[in-house]
Amino acid sequence: MGFRPTSETFPLLLVINPNAGKKSSSEHLTKTIQPALDHAGVPYRVIETTSKGFAQEYFRENIRQIFIDFVQSLAASSSAVSAQQGDTEGVTGTGEGTTTTAAATTAGPPEVVLKIMVIGGDGTVHEVINGVLQGIHGSSPSSGPSFVNDNFRPKVELSIIPTGTGNAIATSQGVMNPQDALDRFLAEKSVPLRVVQVSQRNNNTSHTNTNTTTTTTNSNGDNDSSSTQGAWKPVVYTAVVNSFGLHCATVFDAEGLRGLGNVRFKASVLKNIAFLKQYPARVELFGPVQKYDRSSHQLIANATTTTTSPQQDQQQQQQQQQQPSVTLPGPFTYLMLTKQSSLEPGFVPTPFANTSDEWLDILAVQNVGRGQILDILGDALKDGLHVKQHENVEYYKAKVVEIETPTQGRLCVDGEFLDIAAGPEGRVRFEVVSDPNIQLFHLCV
Ligand SMILES: Nc1ncnc2c1ncn2[C@@H]1O[C@H](COP(=O)(O)OP(=O)(O)OP(=O)(O)O)[C@@H](O)[C@H]1O
């Protein structure tokens, strides 16, 4: 298959990972999706991934041209419609006023909605998101002028046909199978899909997946932080889950067990519980924080976020940016920072997570033994009961989270791995940034 950018109308890019989950993507494409799109009259281009990293590289290299072709094709179909109507409404066909509906025109900058359907799992979605953002912004939003700005800010609407193993994003929206996902795409309803910016300060960062290690060397000089330790540099964006400790070790070991199919996570978690470790780290939450209160069963705002005047509000915000609102000293048995409530059907580690809000949900379990973590994870499999039941489970919502490990550590970032140096040099920051040039993604629901 493969995709060739053309100037034809292509309202949909279809990215298929034939290797996802039980390798059923191709069958879903030919038997269900293509007939439905043909019936609905939706033209599409197919991009078939051939290896790990393919989708990310594809979008990094081609996203600019894709937008050019897309806008041109909308303009062309807009002028064709206006010609059919005798051009009575003065449509020029230059692309100005282009909206999602090719025929419609409005005042102001063009609203462009690029639709991408992913037939695969969360790893493929992660690659698409990172490829699009790297193609738009280069290595970081501060690395130079970007073609996405106040004058051109497209939406990227993702429809996820869940053929992967976990399918966390789809499952968290209650999408249980490919047909359900297809119906939702055709219904044309979407919500914002916020991504988490993962940043490091040091000049050399090692971002690893099981097949490749990418080392990024930042060019110094562009400071976007007042810290004496230098600017925060985005390393990767995540939409699913960031973790440390048992969950990260489980995902890492499960990669080596792909031959076992979908039971590889179960095998890996049992192994990591049998040889349970505690993972030393300090985690700091900055800015406003909400904590789950087990007695009232509510998320309660941290007292320090209450303000009385706009002036105090500003002062307090500055203080909150510098001083952590909450510090978790570790060591951690289990730590998860996520935008999704569920990681697979029935497993709901972070029940209050919302893909569209600007909070990062944090599940922290510090220094518990084998029996306790088994009970906690068992209750997480009962639609998130662990949060209500276990006093060793701490649940927060925060805007900014930083983690530092006293020895070399490993983080899982949407199924890929970030090896971090010991101490302040390796510190990692997670933030649901409000930059509208980053938060371009929407999700069909
Ligand atoms: N043709 C291919 N051959 C091998 N690996 C591929 C191919 N295309 C993509 N990949 C890689 O396969 C990995 C897993 O894909 P994906 O996440 O879609 O499925 P999954 O792991 O089964 O599902 P989930 O992430 O939801 O648990 C991704 O990291 C992706 O880069």
The ligand as an SDF file (V2000), in Angstrom:
LIG
                    3D

 31 33  0  0  0  0  0  0  0  0999 V2000
    4.9820   -3.5190   10.6460 N   0  0  0  0  0  0  0  0  0  0  0  0
    5.4380   -3.5270   11.8750 C   0  0  0  0  0  0  0  0  0  0  0  0
    6.1830   -4.5450   12.3520 N   0  0  0  0  0  0  0  0  0  0  0  0
    6.6070   -4.5780   13.6240 C   0  0  0  0  0  0  0  0  0  0  0  0
    6.3340   -3.6130   14.5340 N   0  0  0  0  0  0  0  0  0  0  0  0
    5.6030   -2.5700   14.1250 C   0  0  0  0  0  0  0  0  0  0  0  0
    5.1190   -2.4680   12.7900 C   0  0  0  0  0  0  0  0  0  0  0  0
    4.4140   -1.3210   12.6870 N   0  0  0  0  0  0  0  0  0  0  0  0
    4.4730   -0.7240   13.8930 C   0  0  0  0  0  0  0  0  0  0  0  0
    5.1760   -1.4650   14.7510 N   0  0  0  0  0  0  0  0  0  0  0  0
    5.4220   -1.2110   16.1870 C   0  0  0  0  0  0  0  0  0  0  0  0
    4.6120   -2.0960   16.9390 O   0  0  0  0  0  0  0  0  0  0  0  0
    4.4810   -1.5670   18.2540 C   0  0  0  0  0  0  0  0  0  0  0  0
    3.1850   -2.0020   18.8610 C   0  0  0  0  0  0  0  0  0  0  0  0
    2.1460   -1.4880   18.1030 O   0  0  0  0  0  0  0  0  0  0  0  0
    0.7530   -1.0540   18.7380 P   0  0  0  0  0  0  0  0  0  0  0  0
    0.9270   -0.2500   19.9390 O   0  0  0  0  0  0  0  0  0  0  0  0
   -0.0350   -0.4700   17.6340 O   0  0  0  0  0  0  0  0  0  0  0  0
    0.1180   -2.4520   19.1500 O   0  0  0  0  0  0  0  0  0  0  0  0
    0.1070   -3.1620   20.5550 P   0  0  0  0  0  0  0  0  0  0  0  0
    1.3860   -3.0060   21.2760 O   0  0  0  0  0  0  0  0  0  0  0  0
   -0.3600   -4.5390   20.2920 O   0  0  0  0  0  0  0  0  0  0  0  0
   -1.0710   -2.3880   21.3010 O   0  0  0  0  0  0  0  0  0  0  0  0
   -1.1100   -1.4760   22.6310 P   0  0  0  0  0  0  0  0  0  0  0  0
    0.0190   -0.5000   22.5320 O   0  0  0  0  0  0  0  0  0  0  0  0
   -2.4590   -0.8250   22.5800 O   0  0  0  0  0  0  0  0  0  0  0  0
   -0.9660   -2.4150   23.7800 O   0  0  0  0  0  0  0  0  0  0  0  0
    4.5730   -0.0750   18.1050 C   0  0  0  0  0  0  0  0  0  0  0  0
    5.5870    0.3960   18.9510 O   0  0  0  0  0  0  0  0  0  0  0  0
    4.9490    0.1430   16.6520 C   0  0  0  0  0  0  0  0  0  0  0  0
    6.0080    1.0300   16.4970 O   0  0  0  0  0  0  0  0  0  0  0  0
  1  2  1  0
  2  3  1  0
  2  7  2  0
  3  4  2  0
  4  5  1  0
  5  6  2  0
  6  7  1  0
  6 10  1  0
  7  8  1  0
  8  9  2  0
  9 10  1  0
 10 11  1  0
 11 12  1  0
 11 30  1  0
 12 13  1  0
 13 14  1  0
 13 28  1  0
 14 15  1  0
 15 16  1  0
 16 17  2  0
 16 18  1  0
 16 19  1  0
 19 20  1  0
 20 21  2  0
 20 22  1  0
 20 23  1  0
 23 24  1  0
 24 25  2  0
 24 26  1  0
 24 27  1  0
 28 29  1  0
 28 30  1  0
 30 31  1  0
M  END
$$$$
